[in-house]
Structure formats: C-alpha cells, structure tokens
C-alpha cells in the first residue's frame, strides 16, 4: 500500500501548531476546523478512510493493514477489528482537541502512564477543568458559550460507542454555528472596546483637536496651566 501526501509549501497544521508556534486566534482555529472537515468529507465521498479494510470479512476479522497514527485511532477498533466512518469522526475529535489545546495527539508531557490527548482532555473535562486544557494564547478570547458547545462537540466525537457519535455533516453544522457565535462575540467586544476608549477620551483634562491629529491649540490648554509655559 502506498500513501501519497500533497506537498504543502506553507507547512501543515501540525507544523503551525507544534513547530512554528504560529499565532492563531480562536476564530482562525474554528475556520481551520471547518476546512479540515471539508478534506475529510472529500475522502468520505471518494475513498473514505474506513474503506482501508475489506468489508467482506467476518466480524471477527482483524485488519492488520491499518495505516495511521496512534492517538487518532478509534478505540473501538481494538475491540472489533473494524473501522467505520464513525472512526473518522473519532479521529476528527482528536484534531479538534489539538487545535483547542495546542498539544499533540500523543504527548509525553502528560502523565507518564497516559500520553493520550483524548484521555487527558476527557479526564480534565470530567473534573471540571476545561479552562486548564485551553491553549494559553487564546484563553482570553473564547466566548464561554462557544467553548462549552465546542467541548460538547468534542465529547460526542470521542464517544466510546460509535453509534452515539455524530456524522461528519452534523459536526460541521455545529462548527459553523460556533463560528457565527464567536464572530458575534468578537464584534460585541470590539464595540465595547471602542466605547470604553471613547469614555477615556472624554475624561481627558483637555479636548483633542481632530484636524491637528492630537495636537491642541492655545484655547485647548487646561485652565490649570494658564500663564505657564508648556514644555516641548
């Protein structure tokens, strides 16, 4: 079996997350999630990853031709020896965690007995430590509602029972909804920021002259400075 990868001159997602440490806003990361989904959707349409194993084998058959990376492999495969489209949903859930946490699917920085990102994140979520797993670069910009719903999508993707996992189509609908939610949040924060800035300007001891780009005239001097020289 030959695996072919397209050359990516600007680097892969793995490169930008783990090698280049590229600054990525939360909104950019949501767009990356949606773009990644489009790639998996293409694979499902043409030569889905779940088709790597023969489908005419009995249920006890264990496929030994699996090509993939530990950390993304559906745990259900170990129990059944079979991959399905829901196995891709599980793998995509791990990718979502990578984007949220900026950690690899298998990371040695976790507990020495458990290097799985999926297990580490799920344990943290159950313990109510969601904020502890978020990449520190984006902690201050995620809408709490957006984060809560994003984590819910991840949990559904990583469900141990494949039948309880959403379809890829359902996942992208949720992600697009979250993107809209975050965009509204960003616009609101930007508006509030402008409002606060305006209030600060109003509180200054003298008005700015718009035509002079921040300079002020003799008439604009604070009364407290009347008769005094203003240093250059």
N, C-alpha and C positions, 0 to 999 in steps of 0.2 A: 504494500500500500504506500503510495506517495502522497505526501502532504505538500501543497503549494501555498505560499503566502505572498500577498501583494506587497511590493516594495512601498514603504511609507516614508518619503523623504523627510517629513517634518516630525517623525517619531510617532510611536504608538501611544495609546492611553497609558500603558504600563510605564513607558519612558517618562511621560509628563507627570505622572503621579509619584513615581518612585525614584527616578534617576535625575530628572531635570528639576524636580520640585517646582514646576511651573505654577505661578499664582492662578488659581481658578476660583471664580466666585461660585456661590451656590447655584445661581441661575445658569451659569455656564455648565455646571455639572449636571443639572437637570436636562439641559439640551444634549449633553453627551449621552446621558442615559437613553433618551429618546432616539438619538442617532444610532446607538448600539442596538437598540431594539430593531431598527429598520434592517440592519445587517442580518440579525438572526431570523427576521421574518423572511428575508430573501432565501436564506438557507432552507427554511421550512418549506418554501414554495417549490424549490428546485431539487435540492439534495440534502434534506434535513439531517442533522447530526444523529438523530435517532435511527436513521436508516443504515448506520455503520454496521449493525449486526443483522444477520439473516432473520427474517420474520417467520420462516417455515420450520423453525426448530421447536421442539417441545419446550414446555415451560421450565423444565429442569436444566435446559441447556445453558451453560455459562460461556459467554463470548469472551475469548482471550485476545481478540483483535482490537480492543478498545484503545483509541489514541486520544489522549487528553492529559490534563494537568491535575494532580491531586489538589484538593481544596475546592474544585469545581464539580467533581463527580458526585452524582446523585447517590446518597447513602442507600437508597432503595435498591440500587444495582447490586450491592453486596449481598442482599437478601434474596433477590430474584434472578440475578444474572441477566436482566433485561433493561434496555434503555427505551424510553418513550419520549414524546415531545415534551412531556412534563419534566423530563430530566434536564432539558434545555432551560426550562423555567427555573429550576433549582440553580443551575449554573448562573443564570442571569441575576438571580437574587444575590449571589455572592459578588457579582460585579457591582451591583448597586451598593453593597456594603463597602467595597473597595473605594468607590467614589465618595461615599459619605465619610469614611474613616481615614482615607489615605493610608491604608495598610494592605499588605499582600494577602492573597487567599490562604497562603501558608506562611506564617510569620514567626520567626524564632524569638521575637520579643515578648510573646505571650508566655503563659505558664509553661514551664519546661515539659509538662506532661500533656499539654494540649496546644498545638500550634495552629489549629484551625480557626480562621477568621469567623466563619459561620458560627461555630460553637461558642467562641469567646464573646461575640456580639450578642448572640441569643441569651447567653447566661447573664450578661450585663443588663439587657433589656428586662429580663425577668426580675432582676434585683432592683429595678427602678433607676438604673444608672445610665440612661440613654445619653445624657449630655456628656458623660465621660468617654464615650466612644467616638464623638464627633471630631473631625479634624479641627484643630485649634484655629486654623486660618479662617474658618467660616462660622465659628460659633456665634459671633455677634450679628450675623446677617440672615439667619434662617428664621422664618416665621414659625412660632411654636406649633401652630396648627398644621403647617406644611410638614414639619419634622414628624409630628405624631402620625400623620397619614402616610408619610414616606416609610416610616418604620413598619406600619401595618402592612404595606405592600410587600416589604421585605419578608416579614414573618409569614405571609401567605405563600410567597415563592419558596420558602425554605421548609414548608410543612413536610413532616416525615411521610405523610400519606399523599402520594402523587395525585389522587383523585380530589384532594382538598386544595390543591394548588390552582391558581387562576390560569387561564390561557394567556399566551403572549399578547393577544389582542386586548384582553382585559387589562393587562399590565400597562400597556401603552396609553390606554384611555385614562387610567389613573394618573400616570406620569404627566400627561398633557394637562389634566385638571390641576395637578400640583404646580405645574409651571405657571398657569394662569393665576393661581392663588399667590404664588411668590411674586409675580410681576405686580399684582395689585398692592402687595405689602411693600415692595420696593418703592412704588410710586407714592404711597402714603408716607413712607419715611422720608423720601426726598422732599415732599411738600412740607412736612413738619420741620425739616431741616431749614428750608427757605424761610418759613415763618419765624422760627427761632432767630435766624440771622437777622431778619428784619427788625425784630424786637430789640436785639442787641444794638443795632444801628440807631434806633430811636432813643436808646438810653445814653448815647454818647453825649458829652458835655457841649458839643458844637456840631452843627449840620455840615455835611459834606457838600461840596459844590460839584454837581454831576458833570458840568462842562469842563471842569479842570481835573477830572479823574482823581478825586480825592484831595485836591488842594483846597484851601479855604481862603476867603478874602478877608480884608480888614474888618468888614462888618460881621464876619462869621466868628471872630475871636470870642472866646468865653469872656463874660463880663469880669470874671475874677482876674483876667490878665490885662485889663485896661491899663494903659500907661506903662506897661512893662514890655521890654524887648523880647521877642521870641527867638530863641536860638535856632540857627540853621541846622 
